[in-house]
Amino acid sequence: MTIDPILLGHNQFFGVNHLEAGAGNQKAIYFSDTQRILEVIRGARELGVRGMMMSTHERALLVADEFRKDGALQKEFGVYLLIPDVAKYIRQANEKGLVNAITDSLGSTSMTEKLATLLSGGIGALTGDATKVLTTLIDFEVGPFRDLNLKSIVLHDVLADLALGLDMPEVFATFDRHVRERYGAIPGYGTKNLPRMVAMLKRAGVENPFIMAAINKKGFWVNPTLAECEQCLRTEKLRLLAMSSLAAGYLKPDEAYEYLYSLPNVESVVVGVSNMRHGEETFGAIRRQLERRV
């Protein structure tokens, strides 16, 4: 399965802003109307974007419902599902209780599937089988989105870096195998430390991994250092999904993508846009660099 070279980001739809919380809250209010999210998605599609990053945030469930109403979006627009949304479970557990939070997360799955997933996870917890608990978590998160065009399932850096810090290569081996075999999707791995993640995935037997990490000319959010990440891209075999490429707005698109595409192994870039003026400028700058690469 091929990876789309440009992905529409999702943070703006859910009010995430890494520099200014107030601006993020304003975006969250604006995009509380799902149709406004769909306008941006369809606008990006008209500009040639064929896939998007999508978390399992509650609002994403409404977006998924809209995809189902639009056959072209459901079948043709690639979804790169980022799991798990840890904040969602905390919010829902506080509001509804843990059991309701879990069953709600299964969304549109059948009652049989819900019971099977709950039983599987329960057995894993009782027997201390961490891999069973992990696969159950994956199924919890993916269930409501399974009938979309799932191109990749990406392990969120919160969980991926936790497993990295605890030195648990079996987590990555299990994730890779389960995503490929059950969903026929590309396993992806989020991280805030690209070199260490590459080394860990080698130990786990994951070949040519699809890794989402920050990379930009300013070194914003790039760990452990920009120089080490550049060296990793030059010497290791991986497929990078570049995030934070605009350094939270510190870089203009032309400057940002001239730098980004000077690096090897950049397979895709995810960019959040809130309107088509921004989309035309940003996606246009990316396409110019992609054309020069060919």
C-alpha atoms as an extended CHARMM CRD file, in Angstrom:
* protein
*
       294  EXT
         1         1  MET       CA              0.0000000000        0.0000000000        0.0000000000  PROA      1               0.0000000000
         2         2  THR       CA              1.4030000000        3.3860000000       -1.0020000000  PROA      2               0.0000000000
         3         3  ILE       CA              1.7200000000        6.2890000000        1.4170000000  PROA      3               0.0000000000
         4         4  ASP       CA              0.1950000000        9.6020000000        0.3570000000  PROA      4               0.0000000000
         5         5  PRO       CA              2.8550000000       12.3260000000        0.0340000000  PROA      5               0.0000000000
         6         6  ILE       CA              0.6920000000       15.0280000000        1.6400000000  PROA      6               0.0000000000
         7         7  LEU       CA             -1.6640000000       14.5290000000        4.5800000000  PROA      7               0.0000000000
         8         8  LEU       CA             -4.1440000000       16.9820000000        6.0080000000  PROA      8               0.0000000000
         9         9  GLY       CA             -3.5100000000       17.3740000000        9.7370000000  PROA      9               0.0000000000
        10        10  HSD       CA             -6.2260000000       17.2870000000       12.3930000000  PROA      10              0.0000000000
        11        11  ASN       CA             -4.9740000000       19.3450000000       15.3550000000  PROA      11              0.0000000000
        12        12  GLN       CA             -6.7440000000       22.5060000000       14.2450000000  PROA      12              0.0000000000
        13        13  PHE       CA            -10.0990000000       20.6970000000       14.2440000000  PROA      13              0.0000000000
        14        14  PHE       CA             -9.7210000000       19.7350000000       17.8990000000  PROA      14              0.0000000000
        15        15  GLY       CA             -8.2610000000       22.9780000000       19.2180000000  PROA      15              0.0000000000
        16        16  VAL       CA             -4.6340000000       21.8980000000       19.5510000000  PROA      16              0.0000000000
        17        17  ASN       CA             -2.1640000000       24.7730000000       19.2750000000  PROA      17              0.0000000000
        18        18  HSD       CA              1.3630000000       24.1770000000       20.5700000000  PROA      18              0.0000000000
        19        19  LEU       CA              2.1300000000       27.8740000000       21.0260000000  PROA      19              0.0000000000
        20        20  GLU       CA             -1.0780000000       29.6150000000       21.9880000000  PROA      20              0.0000000000
        21        21  ALA       CA             -3.8640000000       27.9250000000       23.9390000000  PROA      21              0.0000000000
        22        22  GLY       CA             -6.2970000000       30.7820000000       23.2810000000  PROA      22              0.0000000000
        23        23  ALA       CA             -5.9560000000       30.3980000000       19.5280000000  PROA      23              0.0000000000
        24        24  GLY       CA             -6.4750000000       26.6740000000       19.8890000000  PROA      24              0.0000000000
        25        25  ASN       CA             -9.6690000000       27.2110000000       21.8760000000  PROA      25              0.0000000000
        26        26  GLN       CA            -10.9970000000       29.5670000000       19.1990000000  PROA      26              0.0000000000
        27        27  LYS       CA            -10.3500000000       26.9140000000       16.5400000000  PROA      27              0.0000000000
        28        28  ALA       CA            -12.0720000000       24.2880000000       18.6720000000  PROA      28              0.0000000000
        29        29  ILE       CA            -15.1690000000       26.4730000000       18.9040000000  PROA      29              0.0000000000
        30        30  TYR       CA            -15.1260000000       27.2620000000       15.1790000000  PROA      30              0.0000000000
        31        31  PHE       CA            -14.8000000000       23.6090000000       14.2070000000  PROA      31              0.0000000000
        32        32  SER       CA            -17.4460000000       22.4330000000       16.6680000000  PROA      32              0.0000000000
        33        33  ASP       CA            -19.6360000000       22.5240000000       13.5540000000  PROA      33              0.0000000000
        34        34  THR       CA            -18.6670000000       19.3040000000       11.7620000000  PROA      34              0.0000000000
        35        35  GLN       CA            -19.6210000000       20.7710000000        8.3960000000  PROA      35              0.0000000000
        36        36  ARG       CA            -16.7860000000       23.2770000000        8.7310000000  PROA      36              0.0000000000
        37        37  ILE       CA            -14.3600000000       20.3850000000        9.1430000000  PROA      37              0.0000000000
        38        38  LEU       CA            -15.8420000000       18.7420000000        6.0450000000  PROA      38              0.0000000000
        39        39  GLU       CA            -15.4260000000       21.9770000000        4.0930000000  PROA      39              0.0000000000
        40        40  VAL       CA            -11.6880000000       21.9650000000        4.8200000000  PROA      40              0.0000000000
        41        41  ILE       CA            -11.3690000000       18.2520000000        3.9960000000  PROA      41              0.0000000000
        42        42  ARG       CA            -13.1880000000       18.6620000000        0.6790000000  PROA      42              0.0000000000
        43        43  GLY       CA            -11.1990000000       21.7940000000       -0.0820000000  PROA      43              0.0000000000
        44        44  ALA       CA             -7.9400000000       19.9540000000        0.5480000000  PROA      44              0.0000000000
        45        45  ARG       CA             -9.1620000000       17.1440000000       -1.7010000000  PROA      45              0.0000000000
        46        46  GLU       CA             -9.7950000000       19.6380000000       -4.4880000000  PROA      46              0.0000000000
        47        47  LEU       CA             -6.1910000000       20.7710000000       -4.0560000000  PROA      47              0.0000000000
        48        48  GLY       CA             -4.9800000000       17.2260000000       -4.6430000000  PROA      48              0.0000000000
        49        49  VAL       CA             -4.6270000000       15.9800000000       -1.0570000000  PROA      49              0.0000000000
        50        50  ARG       CA             -5.7580000000       12.3630000000       -0.8260000000  PROA      50              0.0000000000
        51        51  GLY       CA             -5.4350000000       11.5280000000        2.8480000000  PROA      51              0.0000000000
        52        52  MET       CA             -5.5690000000       12.8960000000        6.3800000000  PROA      52              0.0000000000
        53        53  MET       CA             -4.3790000000       12.1940000000        9.8810000000  PROA      53              0.0000000000
        54        54  MET       CA             -7.3360000000       11.4510000000       12.1400000000  PROA      54              0.0000000000
        55        55  SER       CA             -7.2490000000       10.8590000000       15.8800000000  PROA      55              0.0000000000
        56        56  THR       CA             -9.9980000000        8.9900000000       17.7170000000  PROA      56              0.0000000000
        57        57  HSD       CA            -11.2330000000       12.1950000000       19.3790000000  PROA      57              0.0000000000
        58        58  GLU       CA            -15.0040000000       12.2710000000       19.9400000000  PROA      58              0.0000000000
        59        59  ARG       CA            -15.3570000000       14.8250000000       17.1490000000  PROA      59              0.0000000000
        60        60  ALA       CA            -13.6320000000       12.4110000000       14.7650000000  PROA      60              0.0000000000
        61        61  LEU       CA            -16.5630000000       10.0270000000       15.2150000000  PROA      61              0.0000000000
        62        62  LEU       CA            -18.8400000000       12.6850000000       13.7280000000  PROA      62              0.0000000000
        63        63  VAL       CA            -16.4050000000       13.1990000000       10.8590000000  PROA      63              0.0000000000
        64        64  ALA       CA            -16.3900000000        9.4500000000       10.2350000000  PROA      64              0.0000000000
        65        65  ASP       CA            -20.1970000000        9.4940000000       10.0520000000  PROA      65              0.0000000000
        66        66  GLU       CA            -19.9900000000       12.2200000000        7.4040000000  PROA      66              0.0000000000
        67        67  PHE       CA            -17.4790000000       10.1330000000        5.4500000000  PROA      67              0.0000000000
        68        68  ARG       CA            -20.0100000000        7.2970000000        5.3950000000  PROA      68              0.0000000000
        69        69  LYS       CA            -22.5980000000        9.6180000000        3.8470000000  PROA      69              0.0000000000
        70        70  ASP       CA            -20.1410000000       10.5270000000        1.0790000000  PROA      70              0.0000000000
        71        71  GLY       CA            -19.1530000000        7.3940000000       -0.8250000000  PROA      71              0.0000000000
        72        72  ALA       CA            -16.1410000000        9.0460000000       -2.4500000000  PROA      72              0.0000000000
        73        73  LEU       CA            -14.6900000000       10.1540000000        0.8910000000  PROA      73              0.0000000000
        74        74  GLN       CA            -15.3590000000        6.7880000000        2.5260000000  PROA      74              0.0000000000
        75        75  LYS       CA            -13.7700000000        4.7330000000       -0.2480000000  PROA      75              0.0000000000
        76        76  GLU       CA            -11.1150000000        7.0050000000       -1.7190000000  PROA      76              0.0000000000
        77        77  PHE       CA             -9.8570000000        9.4050000000        0.9510000000  PROA      77              0.0000000000
        78        78  GLY       CA             -7.1030000000        7.7770000000        2.9760000000  PROA      78              0.0000000000
        79        79  VAL       CA             -7.3160000000        7.8210000000        6.7740000000  PROA      79              0.0000000000
        80        80  TYR       CA             -4.1230000000        7.6510000000        8.8430000000  PROA      80              0.0000000000
        81        81  LEU       CA             -5.5710000000        6.8220000000       12.2470000000  PROA      81              0.0000000000
        82        82  LEU       CA             -3.6090000000        8.0300000000       15.2770000000  PROA      82              0.0000000000
        83        83  ILE       CA             -4.2100000000        5.8900000000       18.3680000000  PROA      83              0.0000000000
        84        84  PRO       CA             -4.8600000000        6.0990000000       21.2550000000  PROA      84              0.0000000000
        85        85  ASP       CA             -6.3780000000        9.4470000000       22.1870000000  PROA      85              0.0000000000
        86        86  VAL       CA             -5.3010000000        9.2640000000       25.8440000000  PROA      86              0.0000000000
        87        87  ALA       CA             -6.9970000000       12.5400000000       26.7900000000  PROA      87              0.0000000000
        88        88  LYS       CA            -10.3000000000       11.1670000000       25.5070000000  PROA      88              0.0000000000
        89        89  TYR       CA            -10.2340000000        8.2490000000       27.9470000000  PROA      89              0.0000000000
        90        90  ILE       CA             -9.4280000000       10.5230000000       30.8660000000  PROA      90              0.0000000000
        91        91  ARG       CA            -12.2590000000       12.9180000000       29.9740000000  PROA      91              0.0000000000
        92        92  GLN       CA            -14.7910000000       10.1610000000       29.3450000000  PROA      92              0.0000000000
        93        93  ALA       CA            -13.8550000000        8.1540000000       32.4240000000  PROA      93              0.0000000000
        94        94  ASN       CA            -14.3730000000       11.2680000000       34.5560000000  PROA      94              0.0000000000
        95        95  GLU       CA            -17.6950000000       12.0880000000       32.8940000000  PROA      95              0.0000000000
        96        96  LYS       CA            -19.2260000000        8.6490000000       32.2410000000  PROA      96              0.0000000000
        97        97  GLY       CA            -17.2600000000        6.0640000000       34.2030000000  PROA      97              0.0000000000
        98        98  LEU       CA            -14.6380000000        3.7310000000       32.7820000000  PROA      98              0.0000000000
        99        99  VAL       CA            -17.0080000000        1.0320000000       31.4650000000  PROA      99              0.0000000000
       100       100  ASN       CA            -19.1160000000        3.5020000000       29.5000000000  PROA      100             0.0000000000
       101       101  ALA       CA            -15.9890000000        5.1870000000       28.1680000000  PROA      101             0.0000000000
       102       102  ILE       CA            -14.7190000000        1.8590000000       26.8330000000  PROA      102             0.0000000000
       103       103  THR       CA            -18.0030000000        0.7320000000       25.2850000000  PROA      103             0.0000000000
       104       104  ASP       CA            -18.5680000000        4.1500000000       23.7020000000  PROA      104             0.0000000000
       105       105  SER       CA            -15.1360000000        3.9530000000       22.1060000000  PROA      105             0.0000000000
       106       106  LEU       CA            -16.2920000000        0.8920000000       20.1550000000  PROA      106             0.0000000000
       107       107  GLY       CA            -18.8100000000        3.1170000000       18.4300000000  PROA      107             0.0000000000
       108       108  SER       CA            -20.6020000000        1.5020000000       15.4930000000  PROA      108             0.0000000000
       109       109  THR       CA            -19.2300000000       -2.0230000000       15.9690000000  PROA      109             0.0000000000
       110       110  SER       CA            -21.7800000000       -4.7930000000       16.4530000000  PROA      110             0.0000000000
       111       111  MET       CA            -22.7110000000       -6.0820000000       19.8960000000  PROA      111             0.0000000000
       112       112  THR       CA            -20.9250000000       -9.3530000000       19.1160000000  PROA      112             0.0000000000
       113       113  GLU       CA            -17.7200000000       -7.4870000000       18.2580000000  PROA      113             0.0000000000
       114       114  LYS       CA            -17.9950000000       -5.3540000000       21.3910000000  PROA      114             0.0000000000
       115       115  LEU       CA            -18.3730000000       -8.3970000000       23.6210000000  PROA      115             0.0000000000
       116       116  ALA       CA            -15.5240000000      -10.2250000000       21.8810000000  PROA      116             0.0000000000
       117       117  THR       CA            -13.2040000000       -7.2430000000       22.3080000000  PROA      117             0.0000000000
       118       118  LEU       CA            -14.1210000000       -6.7410000000       25.9660000000  PROA      118             0.0000000000
       119       119  LEU       CA            -13.6360000000      -10.4670000000       26.6660000000  PROA      119             0.0000000000
       120       120  SER       CA            -10.2890000000      -10.5080000000       24.8890000000  PROA      120             0.0000000000
       121       121  GLY       CA             -9.0190000000       -7.5310000000       26.8760000000  PROA      121             0.0000000000
       122       122  GLY       CA            -10.3290000000       -8.9330000000       30.1270000000  PROA      122             0.0000000000
       123       123  ILE       CA             -8.5120000000      -12.2160000000       29.6170000000  PROA      123             0.0000000000
       124       124  GLY       CA             -5.3130000000      -10.3430000000       28.8210000000  PROA      124             0.0000000000
       125       125  ALA       CA             -5.5840000000       -8.2660000000       31.9830000000  PROA      125             0.0000000000
       126       126  LEU       CA             -6.3180000000      -11.2960000000       34.1570000000  PROA      126             0.0000000000
       127       127  THR       CA             -3.4600000000      -13.3610000000       32.7480000000  PROA      127             0.0000000000
       128       128  GLY       CA             -0.9560000000      -10.5240000000       32.6520000000  PROA      128             0.0000000000
       129       129  ASP       CA             -0.6060000000      -10.8740000000       28.8680000000  PROA      129             0.0000000000
       130       130  ALA       CA              0.5550000000       -7.3970000000       27.8210000000  PROA      130             0.0000000000
       131       131  THR       CA              0.3280000000       -8.2220000000       24.1150000000  PROA      131             0.0000000000
       132       132  LYS       CA             -3.3310000000       -9.2350000000       24.4760000000  PROA      132             0.0000000000
       133       133  VAL       CA             -4.0950000000       -5.9770000000       26.2870000000  PROA      133             0.0000000000
       134       134  LEU       CA             -2.2980000000       -4.0330000000       23.5360000000  PROA      134             0.0000000000
       135       135  THR       CA             -4.1880000000       -5.7080000000       20.6880000000  PROA      135             0.0000000000
       136       136  THR       CA             -7.4490000000       -5.1120000000       22.5470000000  PROA      136             0.0000000000
       137       137  LEU       CA             -6.5880000000       -1.4230000000       22.9100000000  PROA      137             0.0000000000
       138       138  ILE       CA             -5.9000000000       -1.2460000000       19.1810000000  PROA      138             0.0000000000
       139       139  ASP       CA             -9.2520000000       -2.8650000000       18.4090000000  PROA      139             0.0000000000
       140       140  PHE       CA            -11.0570000000       -0.5130000000       20.8290000000  PROA      140             0.0000000000
       141       141  GLU       CA             -9.6360000000        2.4910000000       19.0460000000  PROA      141             0.0000000000
       142       142  VAL       CA             -9.9340000000        1.2870000000       15.4560000000  PROA      142             0.0000000000
       143       143  GLY       CA            -13.4300000000       -0.2240000000       15.7030000000  PROA      143             0.0000000000
       144       144  PRO       CA            -15.4990000000        2.9080000000       14.9100000000  PROA      144             0.0000000000
       145       145  PHE       CA            -13.2920000000        3.7010000000       11.8950000000  PROA      145             0.0000000000
       146       146  ARG       CA            -12.7780000000        0.2350000000       10.4720000000  PROA      146             0.0000000000
       147       147  ASP       CA            -15.0820000000        0.7360000000        7.4540000000  PROA      147             0.0000000000
       148       148  LEU       CA            -13.1610000000        3.8180000000        6.2790000000  PROA      148             0.0000000000
       149       149  ASN       CA            -10.1960000000        3.7170000000        3.8930000000  PROA      149             0.0000000000
       150       150  LEU       CA             -7.6420000000        2.9510000000        6.6210000000  PROA      150             0.0000000000
       151       151  LYS       CA             -4.2170000000        3.2920000000        5.0420000000  PROA      151             0.0000000000
       152       152  SER       CA             -2.2000000000        3.4420000000        8.2400000000  PROA      152             0.0000000000
       153       153  ILE       CA             -2.6860000000        3.0280000000       11.9800000000  PROA      153             0.0000000000
       154       154  VAL       CA             -0.1490000000        5.1180000000       13.8610000000  PROA      154             0.0000000000
       155       155  LEU       CA              0.8140000000        4.5070000000       17.4940000000  PROA      155             0.0000000000
       156       156  HSD       CA              0.6950000000        7.8530000000       19.3160000000  PROA      156             0.0000000000
       157       157  ASP       CA              4.0350000000        9.0700000000       20.6350000000  PROA      157             0.0000000000
       158       158  VAL       CA              2.6740000000        9.1130000000       24.2080000000  PROA      158             0.0000000000
       159       159  LEU       CA              2.3800000000        5.3260000000       24.1950000000  PROA      159             0.0000000000
       160       160  ALA       CA              5.1890000000        4.6210000000       21.7080000000  PROA      160             0.0000000000
       161       161  ASP       CA              7.7350000000        6.6570000000       23.6570000000  PROA      161             0.0000000000
       162       162  LEU       CA              6.5660000000        5.0870000000       26.9210000000  PROA      162             0.0000000000
       163       163  ALA       CA              7.3110000000        1.6400000000       25.4760000000  PROA      163             0.0000000000
       164       164  LEU       CA             10.5860000000        3.0150000000       24.1490000000  PROA      164             0.0000000000
       165       165  GLY       CA             11.5860000000        4.3160000000       27.5790000000  PROA      165             0.0000000000
       166       166  LEU       CA             10.6110000000        1.0360000000       29.2510000000  PROA      166             0.0000000000
       167       167  ASP       CA             12.6600000000       -0.9080000000       26.6860000000  PROA      167             0.0000000000
       168       168  MET       CA              9.7680000000       -3.0470000000       25.4180000000  PROA      168             0.0000000000
       169       169  PRO       CA             10.5040000000       -4.1100000000       21.8270000000  PROA      169             0.0000000000
       170       170  GLU       CA              7.6930000000       -6.6730000000       22.0500000000  PROA      170             0.0000000000
       171       171  VAL       CA              5.1580000000       -3.8190000000       22.0670000000  PROA      171             0.0000000000
       172       172  PHE       CA              6.3270000000       -2.6880000000       18.6410000000  PROA      172             0.0000000000
       173       173  ALA       CA              6.5410000000       -6.2150000000       17.2290000000  PROA      173             0.0000000000
       174       174  THR       CA              2.9840000000       -6.9250000000       18.4080000000  PROA      174             0.0000000000
       175       175  PHE       CA              1.6310000000       -3.6430000000       17.0830000000  PROA      175             0.0000000000
       176       176  ASP       CA              3.2790000000       -4.1600000000       13.6980000000  PROA      176             0.0000000000
       177       177  ARG       CA              1.9520000000       -7.7000000000       13.3000000000  PROA      177             0.0000000000
       178       178  HSD       CA             -1.5970000000       -6.9450000000       14.5100000000  PROA      178             0.0000000000
       179       179  VAL       CA             -2.0890000000       -3.8620000000       12.3180000000  PROA      179             0.0000000000
       180       180  ARG       CA             -0.8670000000       -5.6830000000        9.2210000000  PROA      180             0.0000000000
       181       181  GLU       CA             -2.7430000000       -8.9190000000        9.7730000000  PROA      181             0.0000000000
       182       182  ARG       CA             -6.0680000000       -7.6650000000       11.1560000000  PROA      182             0.0000000000
       183       183  TYR       CA             -6.4850000000       -4.3950000000        9.2880000000  PROA      183             0.0000000000
       184       184  GLY       CA             -4.2480000000       -4.6740000000        6.2280000000  PROA      184             0.0000000000
       185       185  ALA       CA             -2.8880000000       -1.2190000000        7.0520000000  PROA      185             0.0000000000
       186       186  ILE       CA              0.6060000000        0.2360000000        7.3580000000  PROA      186             0.0000000000
       187       187  PRO       CA              1.7970000000        0.3220000000       10.9870000000  PROA      187             0.0000000000
       188       188  GLY       CA              3.1240000000        3.7370000000       11.9640000000  PROA      188             0.0000000000
       189       189  TYR       CA              5.0110000000        4.9420000000       15.0220000000  PROA      189             0.0000000000
       190       190  GLY       CA              4.9150000000        8.4150000000       16.5260000000  PROA      190             0.0000000000
       191       191  THR       CA              7.9290000000        9.5660000000       18.5040000000  PROA      191             0.0000000000
       192       192  LYS       CA              9.7090000000       12.5700000000       19.9270000000  PROA      192             0.0000000000
       193       193  ASN       CA             13.0920000000       10.8510000000       19.5270000000  PROA      193             0.0000000000
       194       194  LEU       CA             13.6260000000        9.6270000000       15.9730000000  PROA      194             0.0000000000
       195       195  PRO       CA             17.0890000000        8.0210000000       16.3530000000  PROA      195             0.0000000000
       196       196  ARG       CA             16.1220000000        6.0200000000       19.4380000000  PROA      196             0.0000000000
       197       197  MET       CA             12.8750000000        4.8730000000       17.8320000000  PROA      197             0.0000000000
       198       198  VAL       CA             14.6940000000        3.6710000000       14.7230000000  PROA      198             0.0000000000
       199       199  ALA       CA             17.1020000000        1.6730000000       16.8980000000  PROA      199             0.0000000000
       200       200  MET       CA             14.2480000000        0.1520000000       18.9060000000  PROA      200             0.0000000000
       201       201  LEU       CA             12.2770000000       -0.8590000000       15.8090000000  PROA      201             0.0000000000
       202       202  LYS       CA             15.3720000000       -2.6070000000       14.4560000000  PROA      202             0.0000000000
       203       203  ARG       CA             15.4950000000       -4.6720000000       17.6520000000  PROA      203             0.0000000000
       204       204  ALA       CA             11.7770000000       -5.4320000000       17.2850000000  PROA      204             0.0000000000
       205       205  GLY       CA             12.3340000000       -6.7420000000       13.7540000000  PROA      205             0.0000000000
       206       206  VAL       CA             10.3210000000       -3.9710000000       12.0950000000  PROA      206             0.0000000000
       207       207  GLU       CA             11.8310000000       -3.3130000000        8.6830000000  PROA      207             0.0000000000
       208       208  ASN       CA             11.6950000000        0.0130000000        6.8140000000  PROA      208             0.0000000000
       209       209  PRO       CA              9.3840000000        1.5220000000        9.4670000000  PROA      209             0.0000000000
       210       210  PHE       CA              6.8950000000        4.3200000000        8.8900000000  PROA      210             0.0000000000
       211       211  ILE       CA              7.7160000000        6.8520000000       11.6280000000  PROA      211             0.0000000000
       212       212  MET       CA              6.0130000000       10.1510000000       12.4390000000  PROA      212             0.0000000000
       213       213  ALA       CA              8.3670000000       12.6950000000       13.9920000000  PROA      213             0.0000000000
       214       214  ALA       CA              8.9920000000       16.4260000000       14.0470000000  PROA      214             0.0000000000
       215       215  ILE       CA             11.5640000000       17.8020000000       11.6350000000  PROA      215             0.0000000000
       216       216  ASN       CA             12.0610000000       21.4040000000       10.6030000000  PROA      216             0.0000000000
       217       217  LYS       CA             14.8100000000       23.8980000000        9.8600000000  PROA      217             0.0000000000
       218       218  LYS       CA             14.3990000000       25.6530000000       13.2280000000  PROA      218             0.0000000000
       219       219  GLY       CA             14.7430000000       22.4660000000       15.2510000000  PROA      219             0.0000000000
       220       220  PHE       CA             11.3730000000       23.1740000000       16.9060000000  PROA      220             0.0000000000
       221       221  TRP       CA             10.2570000000       20.0480000000       18.8090000000  PROA      221             0.0000000000
       222       222  VAL       CA             13.0820000000       18.0800000000       17.1330000000  PROA      222             0.0000000000
       223       223  ASN       CA             14.7540000000       15.6600000000       19.5620000000  PROA      223             0.0000000000
       224       224  PRO       CA             17.3600000000       14.8760000000       20.6990000000  PROA      224             0.0000000000
       225       225  THR       CA             18.9490000000       17.3940000000       18.2910000000  PROA      225             0.0000000000
       226       226  LEU       CA             18.3440000000       18.4800000000       14.7180000000  PROA      226             0.0000000000
       227       227  ALA       CA             21.8070000000       17.2730000000       13.6890000000  PROA      227             0.0000000000
       228       228  GLU       CA             21.1870000000       13.7820000000       15.0920000000  PROA      228             0.0000000000
       229       229  CYS       CA             17.8330000000       13.5000000000       13.3320000000  PROA      229             0.0000000000
       230       230  GLU       CA             19.3500000000       14.6250000000       10.0350000000  PROA      230             0.0000000000
       231       231  GLN       CA             22.0960000000       12.0250000000       10.4340000000  PROA      231             0.0000000000
       232       232  CYS       CA             19.5060000000        9.3450000000       11.1840000000  PROA      232             0.0000000000
       233       233  LEU       CA             17.6070000000       10.1760000000        7.9920000000  PROA      233             0.0000000000
       234       234  ARG       CA             20.8120000000       10.0140000000        5.9580000000  PROA      234             0.0000000000
       235       235  THR       CA             22.0740000000        6.7000000000        7.3120000000  PROA      235             0.0000000000
       236       236  GLU       CA             19.0530000000        4.6000000000        8.3050000000  PROA      236             0.0000000000
       237       237  LYS       CA             16.3060000000        2.9260000000        6.3010000000  PROA      237             0.0000000000
       238       238  LEU       CA             12.9290000000        4.3770000000        7.2160000000  PROA      238             0.0000000000
       239       239  ARG       CA              9.9370000000        6.2270000000        5.8290000000  PROA      239             0.0000000000
       240       240  LEU       CA              9.4180000000        9.5310000000        7.6230000000  PROA      240             0.0000000000
       241       241  LEU       CA              6.0440000000       11.1640000000        8.1080000000  PROA      241             0.0000000000
       242       242  ALA       CA              7.2370000000       14.6890000000        8.8610000000  PROA      242             0.0000000000
       243       243  MET       CA              5.2590000000       16.7600000000       11.3550000000  PROA      243             0.0000000000
       244       244  SER       CA              5.8080000000       20.2840000000       12.7210000000  PROA      244             0.0000000000
       245       245  SER       CA              7.4190000000       21.0930000000        9.3660000000  PROA      245             0.0000000000
       246       246  LEU       CA              6.4320000000       24.7730000000        9.6310000000  PROA      246             0.0000000000
       247       247  ALA       CA              7.8320000000       25.0220000000       13.1930000000  PROA      247             0.0000000000
       248       248  ALA       CA              4.4480000000       26.1730000000       14.5380000000  PROA      248             0.0000000000
       249       249  GLY       CA              4.3920000000       29.0760000000       12.0800000000  PROA      249             0.0000000000
       250       250  TYR       CA              7.9670000000       30.2940000000       12.5210000000  PROA      250             0.0000000000
       251       251  LEU       CA              8.7730000000       29.1990000000        8.9480000000  PROA      251             0.0000000000
       252       252  LYS       CA              7.1510000000       30.2190000000        5.6870000000  PROA      252             0.0000000000
       253       253  PRO       CA              6.1050000000       27.2850000000        3.4720000000  PROA      253             0.0000000000
       254       254  ASP       CA              8.6740000000       27.8100000000        0.7000000000  PROA      254             0.0000000000
       255       255  GLU       CA             11.5710000000       27.9800000000        3.1580000000  PROA      255             0.0000000000
       256       256  ALA       CA             10.2260000000       25.0980000000        5.2400000000  PROA      256             0.0000000000
       257       257  TYR       CA              9.7810000000       22.6600000000        2.3760000000  PROA      257             0.0000000000
       258       258  GLU       CA             12.9680000000       23.5560000000        0.5320000000  PROA      258             0.0000000000
       259       259  TYR       CA             14.7540000000       22.4040000000        3.6910000000  PROA      259             0.0000000000
       260       260  LEU       CA             12.5200000000       19.3850000000        4.3570000000  PROA      260             0.0000000000
       261       261  TYR       CA             12.9100000000       17.8950000000        0.9090000000  PROA      261             0.0000000000
       262       262  SER       CA             16.6620000000       18.3500000000        0.9520000000  PROA      262             0.0000000000
       263       263  LEU       CA             16.6250000000       15.4100000000        3.3780000000  PROA      263             0.0000000000
       264       264  PRO       CA             16.3770000000       11.7550000000        2.3320000000  PROA      264             0.0000000000
       265       265  ASN       CA             13.6720000000        9.2950000000        3.4010000000  PROA      265             0.0000000000
       266       266  VAL       CA             10.9090000000       11.9170000000        3.7590000000  PROA      266             0.0000000000
       267       267  GLU       CA              7.9470000000        9.8650000000        2.5760000000  PROA      267             0.0000000000
       268       268  SER       CA              5.0900000000       12.1670000000        3.5930000000  PROA      268             0.0000000000
       269       269  VAL       CA              4.2970000000       15.3750000000        5.4370000000  PROA      269             0.0000000000
       270       270  VAL       CA              1.2640000000       16.1550000000        7.5930000000  PROA      270             0.0000000000
       271       271  VAL       CA              0.0940000000       19.7690000000        7.7210000000  PROA      271             0.0000000000
       272       272  GLY       CA             -2.9300000000       21.2810000000        9.4230000000  PROA      272             0.0000000000
       273       273  VAL       CA             -4.7500000000       24.0500000000        7.5690000000  PROA      273             0.0000000000
       274       274  SER       CA             -7.8590000000       25.9330000000        8.6190000000  PROA      274             0.0000000000
       275       275  ASN       CA             -8.8170000000       27.5370000000        5.3100000000  PROA      275             0.0000000000
       276       276  MET       CA             -8.1000000000       27.1170000000        1.6290000000  PROA      276             0.0000000000
       277       277  ARG       CA             -5.9840000000       30.2690000000        1.3450000000  PROA      277             0.0000000000
       278       278  HSD       CA             -3.5620000000       28.6760000000        3.7720000000  PROA      278             0.0000000000
       279       279  GLY       CA             -4.0310000000       25.3300000000        2.0260000000  PROA      279             0.0000000000
       280       280  GLU       CA             -3.2120000000       26.6780000000       -1.4250000000  PROA      280             0.0000000000
       281       281  GLU       CA             -0.0240000000       28.3230000000       -0.1650000000  PROA      281             0.0000000000
       282       282  THR       CA              1.1580000000       25.3530000000        1.9070000000  PROA      282             0.0000000000
       283       283  PHE       CA              0.2120000000       22.4690000000       -0.3680000000  PROA      283             0.0000000000
       284       284  GLY       CA              1.5130000000       24.4300000000       -3.3680000000  PROA      284             0.0000000000
       285       285  ALA       CA              4.9220000000       24.8360000000       -1.7270000000  PROA      285             0.0000000000
       286       286  ILE       CA              5.0540000000       21.1090000000       -0.9730000000  PROA      286             0.0000000000
       287       287  ARG       CA              4.0900000000       20.1500000000       -4.5280000000  PROA      287             0.0000000000
       288       288  ARG       CA              6.7970000000       22.3460000000       -6.0260000000  PROA      288             0.0000000000
       289       289  GLN       CA              9.4210000000       20.5310000000       -3.9700000000  PROA      289             0.0000000000
       290       290  LEU       CA              7.9510000000       17.1140000000       -4.8340000000  PROA      290             0.0000000000
       291       291  GLU       CA              8.1050000000       17.9600000000       -8.5340000000  PROA      291             0.0000000000
       292       292  ARG       CA             11.7760000000       18.9500000000       -8.2050000000  PROA      292             0.0000000000
       293       293  ARG       CA             12.4670000000       15.6600000000       -6.4640000000  PROA      293             0.0000000000
       294       294  VAL       CA             11.2490000000       13.4920000000       -9.3730000000  PROA      294             0.0000000000
